[in-house]
Amino acid sequence: MNIYRKSRQLRYLAFPSLSFPGLSHGVFTRHGGVSDQPFHSLNIGYHVGDEPDNIVENRALIKQALGLKTMISAKQVHGDRVLVVTAQPDDDYEVDGYDALVTNCCTGLMVQQADCQAVMLFDPVQRVAGIVHSGWRGSVTDIIGKTVKTMFQAFGSRASDLCAAISPSLGPCCGEFVNFREELPASMHDYQVRDDYFDFWSISRDQLQTAGVGADRIEIAGNCTVCDEDFFSYRRDRQTGRFASVIGLVNGRFK
């Protein structure tokens, strides 16, 4: 079962399955930051209309809470490209055109969300961290499976060694896709829980298992971001901020 932790004014969700020495992680609520409405208050997205200085401060608060010196993020495009980080960063940076990040360096990896999933991955054998931004388009392209494969190719991570956690995100209660016949392949139609509503938590769980991750190593938060107002939700509010899921190594680079 996931638990909530606090660091000063910030509150974030942590997964027992990702409790390893030298690993820091969290899914942060929308609260405790400096942004004004409608981005109140821990918005970390530069692209939503918030003041850039607010976002810099909010991201700094997250790094402080997790004990991270640097944090890497992406301008996500709902694609399937995976960035492999092998050089220790001197400062934060954000890259264009990626939706997954993996590293064996001492840095945080951040995904920006407002209903899409963050899937956090950790290999305790090779000491490799990864994170995936997966909306429905990412599910269709199996970005989760591609990230698991990339971790093996880049660092020798075996899927059977990985631990995985699926963040708060769009739940089956609110996952309406009225155009699913055009948007989703037939193989996903079995995940329909009622007319036009789909369970993407189960889709991601099954994609992880297909990639080789053990069922007992997969944890699902089970919080729907549309229902739970502690999180930003585009479906609920349209004009809104982005919350952060972060995972990273904190006590040096591992080889």
C-alpha positions as CSV (number, residue, x, y, z in Angstrom):
1,M,0.0,0.0,0.0
2,N,1.3,3.5,-0.9
3,I,1.8,6.0,1.9
4,Y,2.0,9.8,2.2
5,R,5.0,11.6,3.5
6,K,5.5,15.2,4.4
7,S,8.5,17.5,3.9
8,R,7.8,20.9,5.4
9,Q,4.7,22.2,3.4
10,L,4.9,19.5,0.7
11,R,2.9,16.2,0.8
12,Y,3.8,13.3,-1.5
13,L,3.0,9.7,-2.1
14,A,5.7,7.1,-1.7
15,F,5.6,3.4,-2.6
16,P,6.9,0.7,-0.1
17,S,8.0,-1.3,-3.2
18,L,10.5,1.4,-4.0
19,S,12.0,1.7,-0.6
20,F,15.7,1.1,-1.2
21,P,18.8,2.7,0.2
22,G,20.1,5.4,-2.1
23,L,16.8,5.7,-4.0
24,S,14.4,8.7,-3.5
25,H,11.0,9.0,-5.1
26,G,7.6,10.6,-4.7
27,V,4.4,11.6,-6.4
28,F,3.6,15.1,-5.2
29,T,0.2,16.6,-4.7
30,R,-0.7,20.0,-6.0
31,H,-0.3,21.6,-2.6
32,G,2.5,23.4,-0.9
33,G,4.0,25.5,-3.7
34,V,3.9,29.2,-4.6
35,S,1.8,29.3,-7.8
36,D,-1.5,31.3,-7.9
37,Q,-4.9,30.0,-9.2
38,P,-5.6,28.2,-11.4
39,F,-2.2,26.6,-10.9
40,H,-2.3,26.6,-7.1
41,S,0.0,25.7,-5.9
42,L,2.8,23.2,-6.7
43,N,2.7,23.5,-10.5
44,I,5.8,22.3,-12.2
45,G,4.7,22.7,-15.8
46,Y,6.3,25.6,-17.8
47,H,3.8,25.3,-20.7
48,V,0.5,25.9,-18.9
49,G,0.6,29.7,-18.4
50,D,2.1,30.0,-15.0
51,E,5.0,32.4,-14.1
52,P,8.4,30.7,-14.8
53,D,9.8,32.0,-11.5
54,N,7.0,30.1,-9.7
55,I,7.9,26.9,-11.5
56,V,11.6,27.2,-10.7
57,E,10.8,27.6,-7.0
58,N,8.3,24.8,-7.0
59,R,10.8,22.4,-8.6
60,A,13.4,23.5,-6.0
61,L,11.0,22.6,-3.2
62,I,10.6,19.1,-4.7
63,K,14.4,18.6,-5.0
64,Q,14.8,19.7,-1.4
65,A,12.1,17.3,-0.2
66,L,13.7,14.3,-1.9
67,G,17.3,15.2,-1.3
68,L,18.2,15.7,-4.9
69,K,20.8,18.1,-6.2
70,T,19.6,18.0,-9.9
71,M,16.5,17.0,-11.7
72,I,16.0,16.1,-15.4
73,S,12.6,16.4,-17.1
74,A,11.2,16.4,-20.6
75,K,8.8,18.4,-22.8
76,Q,6.6,15.4,-23.2
77,V,4.9,14.8,-26.6
78,H,2.9,11.6,-26.0
79,G,5.5,9.7,-28.1
80,D,7.7,6.6,-27.3
81,R,11.2,8.0,-27.2
82,V,13.4,7.1,-24.2
83,L,16.3,9.3,-23.0
84,V,19.3,7.5,-21.6
85,V,21.2,9.7,-19.2
86,T,24.8,8.4,-18.6
87,A,26.6,11.8,-17.9
88,Q,26.3,13.2,-14.4
89,P,24.4,16.5,-14.8
90,D,25.8,19.7,-13.2
91,D,22.4,21.4,-13.2
92,D,18.7,20.8,-14.0
93,Y,17.7,20.5,-17.6
94,E,14.6,19.7,-19.7
95,V,14.7,17.9,-23.0
96,D,12.4,18.1,-26.0
97,G,10.6,15.1,-27.5
98,Y,11.0,12.4,-24.9
99,D,8.4,10.6,-22.7
100,A,10.6,8.3,-20.7
101,L,14.0,8.8,-18.9
102,V,16.4,6.2,-17.5
103,T,19.7,6.7,-15.7
104,N,22.4,5.3,-13.4
105,C,23.6,8.8,-12.4
106,C,22.9,10.6,-9.1
107,T,20.0,12.8,-10.3
108,G,16.2,12.9,-10.2
109,L,14.0,12.1,-13.2
110,M,10.7,13.9,-13.3
111,V,7.4,13.3,-15.2
112,Q,4.8,16.1,-15.5
113,Q,1.1,15.0,-15.1
114,A,-2.5,16.1,-15.1
115,D,-4.2,12.7,-15.7
116,C,-1.6,10.7,-17.6
117,Q,0.4,8.0,-15.7
118,A,3.9,8.1,-14.4
119,V,5.4,4.6,-14.2
120,M,8.4,4.5,-12.0
121,L,11.0,1.7,-12.4
122,F,14.0,0.7,-10.4
123,D,16.6,-2.0,-10.8
124,P,18.2,-2.7,-7.4
125,V,20.8,-5.0,-8.9
126,Q,22.3,-2.6,-11.5
127,R,21.2,0.5,-9.6
128,V,19.3,2.0,-12.5
129,A,16.2,4.3,-12.2
130,G,13.6,5.0,-14.9
131,I,10.4,6.9,-15.3
132,V,7.7,6.8,-18.0
133,H,5.0,9.3,-19.0
134,S,2.2,7.2,-20.4
135,G,-1.1,8.6,-21.5
136,W,-3.4,6.6,-23.8
137,R,-1.1,7.3,-26.8
138,G,1.8,6.0,-24.8
139,S,-0.1,2.8,-23.9
140,V,-0.9,2.3,-27.6
141,T,2.8,2.5,-28.5
142,D,3.8,0.4,-25.5
143,I,6.3,3.0,-24.2
144,I,6.5,1.0,-21.0
145,G,7.8,-2.1,-22.7
146,K,10.2,0.0,-24.8
147,T,11.6,1.6,-21.6
148,V,12.1,-1.8,-19.9
149,K,14.0,-2.9,-23.1
150,T,16.1,0.3,-23.1
151,M,17.1,-0.3,-19.5
152,F,18.4,-3.7,-20.5
153,Q,20.2,-2.4,-23.6
154,A,21.8,0.5,-21.9
155,F,22.6,-0.9,-18.5
156,G,22.0,-4.6,-18.5
157,S,18.9,-4.4,-16.3
158,R,16.9,-7.6,-16.4
159,A,13.1,-7.1,-16.4
160,S,12.7,-9.8,-13.7
161,D,14.8,-7.6,-11.3
162,L,12.7,-4.4,-11.8
163,C,10.3,-3.0,-9.3
164,A,7.6,-0.8,-10.7
165,A,5.0,1.7,-9.4
166,I,2.1,3.3,-11.3
167,S,1.2,6.8,-10.0
168,P,-2.1,8.4,-9.4
169,S,-3.7,9.0,-12.8
170,L,-6.9,8.7,-14.8
171,G,-8.9,5.8,-13.3
172,P,-11.4,3.4,-14.8
173,C,-14.1,5.4,-13.1
174,C,-13.4,8.4,-15.3
175,G,-11.5,6.9,-18.2
176,E,-14.1,7.7,-20.9
177,F,-13.0,7.2,-24.5
178,V,-16.0,7.7,-26.8
179,N,-13.8,7.3,-29.9
180,F,-12.0,4.2,-28.6
181,R,-12.6,2.2,-31.8
182,E,-10.5,4.7,-33.7
183,E,-8.0,5.5,-30.9
184,L,-7.3,2.1,-29.3
185,P,-6.3,-1.1,-30.9
186,A,-8.6,-4.1,-30.7
187,S,-6.3,-5.7,-28.1
188,M,-7.2,-3.0,-25.6
189,H,-10.9,-3.2,-26.0
190,D,-11.1,-6.0,-23.4
191,Y,-10.1,-3.5,-20.8
192,Q,-13.4,-1.7,-21.1
193,V,-15.1,-1.7,-17.7
194,R,-18.4,-0.3,-19.0
195,D,-19.6,1.4,-22.1
196,D,-16.7,3.7,-23.3
197,Y,-14.8,3.5,-20.0
198,F,-11.3,1.9,-19.8
199,D,-9.0,0.6,-17.1
200,F,-5.5,2.0,-18.1
201,W,-4.1,0.9,-14.7
202,S,-4.6,-2.7,-15.8
203,I,-3.3,-2.0,-19.3
204,S,0.0,-0.7,-17.8
205,R,0.2,-3.6,-15.3
206,D,-0.2,-6.1,-18.1
207,Q,2.3,-4.3,-20.3
208,L,4.8,-4.4,-17.4
209,Q,4.2,-8.1,-17.0
210,T,4.5,-8.7,-20.8
211,A,7.9,-7.0,-20.6
212,G,9.0,-9.4,-17.9
213,V,8.3,-7.5,-14.7
214,G,6.9,-9.9,-12.0
215,A,3.3,-9.3,-10.8
216,D,4.5,-9.2,-7.2
217,R,6.9,-6.3,-8.1
218,I,4.2,-4.0,-9.5
219,E,2.4,-1.5,-7.3
220,I,-0.6,0.6,-8.4
221,A,-1.5,3.8,-6.4
222,G,-5.1,3.5,-7.3
223,N,-5.9,7.2,-7.0
224,C,-8.0,8.7,-9.9
225,T,-6.7,12.2,-10.5
226,V,-10.1,13.3,-11.8
227,C,-11.8,12.3,-8.5
228,D,-9.0,13.2,-6.1
229,E,-8.7,17.0,-6.0
230,D,-5.3,16.8,-4.3
231,F,-3.9,16.3,-7.9
232,F,-4.1,18.4,-11.0
233,S,-6.5,17.1,-13.6
234,Y,-6.9,18.3,-17.2
235,R,-10.1,16.4,-17.7
236,R,-11.6,17.9,-14.6
237,D,-10.5,21.5,-14.8
238,R,-9.0,22.1,-18.3
239,Q,-6.9,25.1,-17.3
240,T,-4.7,23.7,-14.6
241,G,-1.2,22.9,-13.5
242,R,1.0,19.8,-13.7
243,F,2.0,17.7,-10.7
244,A,5.3,15.9,-10.4
245,S,6.3,12.2,-10.1
246,V,10.1,11.9,-9.4
247,I,12.5,9.1,-8.9
248,G,16.3,9.4,-8.5
249,L,19.5,8.1,-7.1
250,V,20.7,10.2,-4.2
251,N,24.0,8.8,-2.9
252,G,26.3,8.8,-5.9
253,R,26.5,7.2,-9.3
254,F,26.5,3.5,-9.4
255,K,28.4,1.3,-11.8
